[in-house]
Amino acid sequence: MSKIKNQWDFPVGTDQWTAQLCEEGDDVVYKLLCNGVVREEKRLIYPSTKMSLSPQTVTTEANEGQLEVTIGAIGWRKTKCVATLSAQPLFASHDEAFKLPTFGLKALTKLEGMSGHTPGQEKTSEQIAIEQRAKERHPEIAVDISMGIFFFIVAKNFGLVTAAVSGAAITVVLFGVQRVIKMNLLGGFAVFGVCMALISAGLAMIFQDDTFVKLRGTIMGLIGVTCFSIDALRGGSYLGKRMAGYMEAVFPVEPQRAAMAMAAASFLLIIIDLPLVFLLTTDQWIFYNAFLDGFIAMPIVMFALWKARIKPEDAAVARASNDLDSEK
């Protein structure tokens, strides 16, 4: 199904011409219409972000001469359309020159390369399956965000202990709900997450003290470091494998290295979080824990997992090894 992203209208003689920038599935399509009828189009099959932002030209014959239309980006937010008739200027939607965005494009292009994105080729069944699994994880993201907001509100109004215990209770309830509705709400770490939540709630109930509740994150981090380290020694067969499943839509990750990376990232986060327990007031810590902690943790975790990625040369060696094994 075609979705029109941008459209520009301009007259050529007595005819009304329209240039359209459309999306059709994973393809980007540039169309020229004369009086509402498609006269010419150019299709980019599964393009990279850089390719879809670069100027693309479509040419056709109008009654008055050769019509040439070029569509391309001006940064991230604007798209420009320029039309010429027999090499003479006819229409321009913006005065600015075509310009690819500078911020973030290089990193995004590199990320697409690591994900196995091959511009100009149809997606493989494996890539389609990976994207489908990524879409199925949207409810998990929504639950994570909701839990953070819930923790902030409850901790602010009823105290840290109540927030910790009620958060654990909701986690257990969600675990039961996802078993009934057959939808992942807690992710591939569901059992591990429930166990950690119960341990957290137990610590909060036993030690009814704000400072100790704030130290709960450090204690849980140490437990996480231990679990990921043990899993790494076992080849990443449980936690590492599930983390690799999370990352497959971004870039392939080797399970054992993923477990080692998560253990290292968790230890670094402990070093960051521990001093804040004593430096921040309770209100400041609640805000930090609910909203800022994740923004600090995410780049650290992503960098660690990036270091654990399967490089193209490693994948090639693995395929060659598998081919040799199959020949024996």
N, C-alpha and C positions, 0 to 999 in steps of 0.2 A: 504494500500500500504506500502511495506517494504522500509525503508530508512536505508542504511548501515552507521553507525557512525564510526566504526573502523573495521579493517580487518587485520588478521595476517596469513601468509602462512608458512608452514613448511613441510618437507618431513617425511614420515614414511615408511621405506623400499622403495618400488618402487612407492608408491602412494603419491600424493600431497594432503595434508590436509589444510583446511582453517577454521579458527575460526572467526566468525562474531558477532559483537554487533550491533543489529538493533533496530529500532523503528517502530512499526506498530500501528498507531493511538496513543492511550494512553498507550499501552503495550510496554515493553522492552523484546526483544527476543535474546537469545544466541543460535547461530547455529554452528554445526560442519558439514563441507562438505568434502567429499572424491572425488577427481577428479571432482569437480563441482557439485556433487549430495549431497543433504542434507541427512545426516545419523542420526543426533540427534539434538534436540533443547529443550531449556528450556524457558518458557514464564512467565514473571512477569506481572500479570494483574493489570493495573492502580497502579504502585508502588509509594511509597513515594520517595522523593529525596534520603533519607538516604539508603533505600532499593536498589535503582538502582545503587548507588555508591559502595555498599558493595560487596565483592567478591562472585561470583556465579560460581558453578562448574557444568560442563556437562560431562557425562561419556558415552562412547560407546566402542564397540569392533572393533579393527583393526585386520588385518591379523596377525600382530606380537604380539598382546596382548591387554590388556585393556588400552584404551586411556582416560586420564582424563585431562580436560582443565578447568582452573580457570581464570575468567576475573573479574577485579575490579579496583577501582580508586587508583591513587596516587595523592592525593590533588584534586583540582578542574579541572585542565587542562590536566592531563595525565591519561591514562588508560593502565593497565598492563595485559598481557596475559601470563600464564604459562601452559606448557603442560608436562605431564609425561606419560611414556609408561611402563606398568607393574610396577608402583611405582618408576621408574627410571627417573631422569631428562632428558627431551627431548628438550625443547624450553622455552626461557624466553625473552620477549620483552624488559624488563628493569631489571637492577640490584637492584633497590630500592624495598623495601617491600611495600605490599599493605598498604595504609594509607588513612583513611577518612579525608576530609578537616576539619580543626578546625574552621576557620573563617567563621561565618555566617550560618553554618549548623544547629546549635541548634535553632537559631531564625527562620530559614526557616522551620524546622520541626514543631516548635510551631505554625507558621503561617498556615501551611498546616492542622494541627489539628483543628485550629479555623475555617478553611474554610469548614470543613465537609469532608475532604479527608479521605477516608477509603481504605487503601491499600488492594489489593487482591479482591476487589469487583468492578463490572462494575459500571460506572457512572449512576446515576439516571437521569431521564428526566429533573428534576429541575436543576441539576448540569450542564447538557449539555446546557440548556437554558441560565443559568447564564454566562457560558463561551462564548456563542454566542453573548450575549449582550455586554460582555467585548470587544470582537473583533470589534464589531460595533462602539466602542468608539475610535478606533485608529485614525480616521480623526480628532477628537476633540483634541487629544494630538498633532498631527501634526500642527493644527491651533494655539494652545497655544504656541508652540515653535517658529513658524513662526512670530507670533505677537510680541514675545519678541525680536527677532532679528530685526524686522521692527522698533519697538520703539527705539531701541538702535541706528540704522543707521540714522533715521529721527531726533531724538533728538540731535545727535552728529553734524549733518550737517545743520539743519534748526531751532533748538531750541526746548525747552520743550513744549511750547504752540502749535506749529505746530504738534509735535508728539502726544500730547494729543487729539487734534481735529481730526487729520487724523485717529488715532486709533479708536476713537468713530465712525467715518464715515465708516471705514472698518467693524466694528462690526455690524452696521446697515445693510450694504450691504450683509454681510454673513448671517444675519438673514433672509433677503429676499431670498437669493440664496438657503438656506436650505429648505425653504418652497416650492421652485420650484422643486429641485432635490430629495426631500424626503430623505435627509441624514442629520444626526445630525452633525453640525459643531461647535456649541457653547455649546452643552451638554444640560442636563436637566434644567440648569439655564438660558436658552436663553433669556427669557423675562426679568428676573431679571438682567442679564448681560447687555442687551441693555439699560435698564433704568439707570443702574449705569454708563454706558459709556456716555450716554447723559448728565447726571448730571456732570460727570467729565469734559466733553468738555465745558459745559456751564460755569463752574467755571474757567476753563483755559482761556476762551475768555473774561470773565468779568474782571478777575484780571490778567492783562498781566505782570506778575512778576515771575521770576524764583523761588524765595523762596516760593511764594504761590503755584506754580505748584508742587513744591516738597512736600508742605504740603497737596496737594490734596489727597495723599495716606492715610494720617492720617484722613482726613475728610471722605473719602470714607470708611475707616475702622470703623469709628464711626457709619456711616450709616449702615454698615454691621452688627456691634454688635447689633444695635437697631433692625434691621430686623430679625436677627436670634433669638434674645431674645423674640420678639413678637411672632415669629413662635413657639418657645419652649412653650410659655404660651398657644398656641393654639394646643398643642399636636404634633408639628412638621409636620403639615398636608401639608405644601408646600415645604419649603426649606429643612427641615429635611428628608422628604420623598424622595426628589431627591438626597440628599447626601447619604441616605441609598442605593439607587439604584446604585450610583457610587461604593460603597464599597462592594456590594454583592459578587463580584468575589473574594474578599480578605477575608473578614469575615463579618458575619451579624451584622448590626447596628440597634439599636432601634431609630426610627425617632425623637422622642422628645429629647432623650439624645443626638442625633447627632446635633440637632439645638443648644442645650445648650453648647455642646462641641465646636462647631464652633464659638459661641459667645465668649466663654472664650479664644479660640485660637486667634481670631481676636483682642481681647483686649490686649493680650500679645504681639502680633505683633506690635500694635500701640506703646506700651511702648518701644519696640526695635527700631522701625523706627523713632520715633519722634526726639530723640537726633541726629540722623545721618543727619537729614535735615540741622542742624546748624553746625555740625562738619565736614561734607564733602564738598568739592568744587562741583560745578555744574557737571563737567566732571566725578568726582569720584562717585557722586550720580547717574548719568545716567548709568554708568557701574554697580553699585550695584543694581539699580532698575531692570535692564534688565537681569542680569545673577546671582547675588548672593542672591537676595531677595528670590527667589523661593527655593534655597537650604536650606535657614534658615527656611522658612515657612513650607516646606513639612514635616520635622520630627515633628515639633510642631503640625501641623494639624493631622498627622497620629497618634501621641501619644494621642491627645485629642479624636479622633474617636475610638482608641483602648479602651480607658476608657469607651466609650459609646457602646461597642460591646454587643451583646446578648451572655451571657455565656451559656455553655451547660446545666447547672442546671436551668437557667431561661427558656431556650427553653423547657426543660422537664416539668417544672411546667405549661407553657403555653399550651403544648400539652395535659396534664392531664386535665386542665381546659376546653379546647375545647371538650375533650371526654365526660366530665361530662355534658356540655351544650347540646351536641348532644343526650345524653341519656334521657334528660328531655322531 
